[in-house]
């Protein structure tokens, strides 16, 4: 069975920069690759070469932030805040999309995203 993996912004940036380690890792996986509309926002905001970003994004399946993702996000935000473990709202949005879609998230930012494991987020 082919894995479904969502690529976080740091992985997308590695791809834009032709990072060999990241390219090798992705090429070794039998997976379909996705990203979220939030990640598209993040990389579009931060890069100057919009054509390269457009080319990369066109090769991925984009998962949008939905009502269900919003409800999951609010639950996560409130529970993490109560524990004093608050996260950037964009990370919560990305994690909630992955939870809702039952898809693994590939990120180098595991320290932050691990806080969402109890809510069902799987990291790759």
N, C-alpha and C positions, 0 to 999 in steps of 0.2 A: 504494500500500500504506500502510495506517495504521500510524504509529509506535506503539511501546509505550514509555511513559516512566514511570519510577518517581519520585515526588516525595519529596525528602528533607524532613526536619523543618523546615528553615528556609523552604522553599517552602510547606509546610503552614501554618506560623505566619503567613506573609504572607497566605495565603488567609483564615485566621481573622481577620486584622486588615484585610481588604479592601484590601490593597495594590494600587493601580491598575496599576502597572507589571507586577507579577506576573500579575494577572488578564488584562491585555491580552496579555501574552506567551502565556499558556496558551490564551486564546481564539483566537489566531492560528494555533495548531498543529492539524494534522489528526492527532490522536493519541488513543489510549486511555491513561487515566491510572491508575497503580497507586501503592501505597505498600507498605512492609513492616510486618510485625508489630512489628519493632523501632522503626520510626518512630511507630507507634500508641502504643507504650509511652512513647516520649520526649514526645510532645505531651500524652498523657493525664496524665503525671506533672507537667507544667509549667503547665498551664492550670487555671483555676478554673471556667470555664463548660463543664461536661461535655456539656450538650445540644448546644452549637454544635460541639464536637469530634465527637460522635456523628453529627450531621447531615453534617459534612464527610466523615468516614470512610465513611459509608454510600454515598457517591457514587463511591468508589474500589474497585478490585479490590485485595484484600490478599494479599500474597505472604508465605508463612510461611517461617521458618527450618527447613530440613530437614537430614537427615543429610548430603546432598551439600554443602549450604551450610556445614555444620560442618567438613567435610574441606577445602573450599576455604579457609575462614577460618583453620584451623590452619596450612595451607601459607603463606598470606599473612603471618600473624602471625610465624611463624618466620623467613621470609625478610626481612621488613622489620626485625625486631629485629636480625638478623645484620648488616644494613646501617646500623644506628643510626637507622632511620627509623620507629620504632614509632608506631602510631596507637591511638586510643581503640578499645577492643574493639567498642563498638556501631557505629562507623564501618566496621570490618572486617566485622562481621556484615551490615550493610546492603550494602556493596560485594559481598560474596560471594553474597548472594541475587541481586543484579542480574547478576553474572557467570553464576551457575548458570542463571538464567532467560533469559539473553541479552537483557537489557532495559537501555536507557539510564537513567542516573541524572541527574535535574535537581537541582542543588544550587548554592548560592552559596559553598559551602565547597570550592571546587576545589583550593585549596592542599593540603589533606589528601588528598582523594580521588584526585588525580592520581598519588599514589604507587602506586595500585592499577592504573593503566593497563597496566603490563607484564604483569599477570595476566589481562587481558581486560576490565577495566571501561571502559565507554564513558560519557563525560559528555555531557550535553545542555545 
